[in-house]
Amino acid sequence: MVTSRAFQIDLSEALITLGGGLQRVLLPVIDLFNHHQDAVSTIWYESLNDTICLRTRSTWSTGDEVHINYGNLSDATLRLQFGIGLKE
C-alpha cells in the first residue's frame, strides 16, 4: 500500500470501520499544510458529523503561513512518508 502523504487517524468510532483503531488515511487539503516541528496542531476524526478536523493552537498573524506538525518523526520517516526533510 502507498502511504506517502498519509496521516494516521483513530477511526475506531467511524460509521464504516476498516478494522477500527488507527488507520492511515489520505487527507486532501490538510496535506497541503507544511510541517514545522514547533507547530502545535491536532487532527482527529469527529464521529458526531463524520468529519476529519484540524485545529492549530499556534499563534498566527495575518499573512503568516500556517504550519501543522506531522508528528515527532525522524528525518528519514518525513522523507519517506511526506517527501520532506528537515536536515540539509
C-alpha positions as CSV (number, residue, x, y, z in Angstrom):
1,M,0.0,0.0,0.0
2,V,1.2,3.5,-0.8
3,T,1.3,5.7,2.3
4,S,3.0,8.8,1.0
5,R,1.3,11.9,2.5
6,A,-1.0,9.7,4.6
7,F,-1.9,10.6,8.1
8,Q,-2.6,8.2,11.0
9,I,-6.0,8.8,12.5
10,D,-8.1,6.9,15.1
11,L,-11.2,5.7,13.2
12,S,-12.5,3.4,15.9
13,E,-15.8,5.3,16.0
14,A,-16.2,5.7,12.3
15,L,-19.6,4.9,10.8
16,I,-17.9,2.5,8.4
17,T,-14.9,0.8,10.1
18,L,-11.9,-0.6,8.3
19,G,-10.8,-2.8,11.2
20,G,-11.1,0.1,13.7
21,G,-8.3,1.9,15.6
22,L,-5.5,3.7,13.9
23,Q,-5.7,3.9,10.2
24,R,-3.5,5.6,7.6
25,V,-5.7,7.9,5.5
26,L,-5.2,10.5,2.8
27,L,-6.5,13.9,3.8
28,P,-6.8,16.2,0.8
29,V,-6.4,19.9,1.7
30,I,-4.9,19.1,5.2
31,D,-1.9,17.6,3.4
32,L,-1.3,21.0,1.8
33,F,-0.2,22.5,5.1
34,N,3.6,22.4,5.6
35,H,5.2,20.7,8.6
36,H,7.0,22.6,11.3
37,Q,8.4,20.8,14.4
38,D,7.3,23.7,16.6
39,A,3.7,23.9,15.4
40,V,1.0,22.8,17.8
41,S,-1.8,21.1,15.9
42,T,-4.2,18.2,16.2
43,I,-6.0,16.2,13.5
44,W,-8.9,13.9,14.6
45,Y,-12.0,12.1,13.4
46,E,-15.3,13.5,14.7
47,S,-17.9,10.7,14.7
48,L,-20.8,13.0,15.5
49,N,-20.8,14.5,12.0
50,D,-18.4,12.0,10.3
51,T,-15.7,14.6,9.5
52,I,-11.9,14.9,9.9
53,C,-11.0,18.0,11.9
54,L,-7.8,20.1,12.1
55,R,-7.0,22.5,14.9
56,T,-3.8,24.5,15.3
57,R,-3.0,26.1,18.6
58,S,0.0,28.1,17.5
59,T,-0.2,31.9,17.3
60,W,-0.6,33.3,13.8
61,S,-0.8,36.8,12.4
62,T,-2.5,37.9,9.2
63,G,-0.3,36.9,6.2
64,D,1.6,34.2,8.1
65,E,2.0,30.7,6.6
66,V,0.1,28.3,8.8
67,H,2.0,25.1,9.6
68,I,0.9,21.9,11.2
69,N,3.0,19.3,13.0
70,Y,3.1,15.9,11.2
71,G,4.4,14.3,14.4
72,N,7.7,13.6,16.2
73,L,9.2,11.8,13.2
74,S,12.7,11.1,12.2
75,D,14.1,12.9,9.1
76,A,14.1,9.6,7.2
77,T,10.4,9.0,8.0
78,L,9.5,12.5,7.0
79,R,11.3,12.0,3.7
80,L,9.6,8.6,3.1
81,Q,6.1,9.4,4.2
82,F,5.8,13.1,3.2
83,G,8.6,13.8,0.8
84,I,10.2,16.5,3.1
85,G,13.4,16.6,5.1
86,L,14.4,18.9,7.9
87,K,18.2,18.3,7.6
88,E,20.0,19.6,4.6
